[in-house]
Amino acid sequence: MSGCKEIAARLSNLMVDGEPNFKEGLTPVTEQAVKAFYQGLVAMLPTIKYSAYAQAGIAVTPSMKEILIHHCSNEPEFSDVLGLVYVVTYRDMKRTAI
C-alpha cells in the first residue's frame, strides 16, 4: 500500500458512525498512558485554577479531549480538569507555537 493510500485508510478509520474510533486512531494510545496524562493534569489543577496569577494554562486538542472522556470520565475531579483546560485545534497550536 502506498504511503498516501495508507494514510487515507487510517484517516477513514478515525470515525465510526460519527463517533471517535479509539481502536484505529493515528496515534496509538493505551488506557494506562491516558490515565497517567490525566493524573498529571490533576496534579496541575491548583496551578491551572489560579492561572491568572501563575500565567499558566494547558491546552489539549479536540481528539485528546475525546480520548480523556473515553478513558477518564469516571475519575475523581474529571469535571474540574475538563473545565480548566483549553481545547484548541492542533492546527491552531502549531500556528501559535513558540
C-alpha positions in Angstrom: 0.0 0.0 0.0 1.4 3.4 -1.0 2.0 6.0 1.7 -0.9 8.2 0.6 -3.3 5.3 0.4 -2.2 4.0 3.8 -2.8 7.5 5.4 -6.2 7.7 3.7 -7.2 4.3 5.0 -6.1 5.2 8.5 -7.9 8.6 8.4 -11.1 6.9 7.3 -10.9 4.7 10.4 -10.8 7.7 12.8 -14.6 7.9 13.0 -17.1 5.1 13.1 -20.8 6.1 12.8 -19.9 9.7 13.8 -18.1 8.6 16.9 -14.3 8.6 17.5 -12.8 5.2 16.8 -10.3 4.6 19.6 -9.1 1.3 18.1 -7.7 2.7 14.8 -6.5 6.2 15.6 -3.4 7.7 14.1 -1.6 7.8 17.4 -1.8 4.6 19.4 -2.7 5.2 23.0 -3.1 2.9 25.9 -5.6 3.4 28.7 -2.6 3.4 31.1 -0.9 6.3 29.2 -4.1 8.3 29.0 -4.7 7.9 32.8 -1.1 8.9 33.5 -1.6 12.0 31.5 -4.9 12.7 33.3 -3.1 12.3 36.7 -0.6 14.9 35.5 -3.5 17.3 34.8 -4.9 16.6 38.2 -1.5 17.4 39.8 -1.6 20.7 37.9 -5.1 21.7 38.9 -4.1 24.3 41.5 -1.8 26.0 39.0 -4.3 25.9 36.3 -7.1 27.1 38.6 -5.2 30.1 39.6 -3.6 30.7 36.1 -4.4 34.4 36.1 -1.8 34.7 38.8 0.6 32.0 37.6 0.1 32.9 33.9 -0.2 29.2 33.1 -2.6 27.2 31.0 -2.9 23.8 29.4 -4.5 23.1 26.1 -5.5 19.8 24.6 -6.7 19.0 21.1 -10.4 18.1 20.5 -9.3 14.5 19.8 -7.3 14.4 23.1 -10.4 15.7 24.9 -12.5 12.8 23.5 -9.8 10.3 24.5 -9.8 11.7 28.0 -13.6 11.5 28.1 -13.5 7.9 26.9 -10.9 6.7 29.4 -11.2 9.0 32.4 -14.8 10.4 32.7 -15.4 8.3 35.9 -12.2 9.5 37.6 -12.3 11.9 40.5 -12.1 15.6 39.7 -12.8 14.9 36.0 -15.2 17.8 35.6 -12.7 20.2 37.2 -9.9 19.1 34.9 -12.0 19.3 31.8 -13.4 22.7 32.9 -10.0 24.2 33.3 -8.1 23.0 30.2 -8.4 24.8 26.9 -9.5 22.8 23.8 -7.5 24.1 20.8 -7.2 22.6 17.4 -3.8 21.1 16.5 -3.6 23.5 13.6 -4.0 26.5 15.9 -1.4 25.1 18.3 1.1 24.7 15.5 0.3 28.2 14.3 0.9 29.9 17.7 3.7 27.6 18.9 6.7 29.4 20.4 
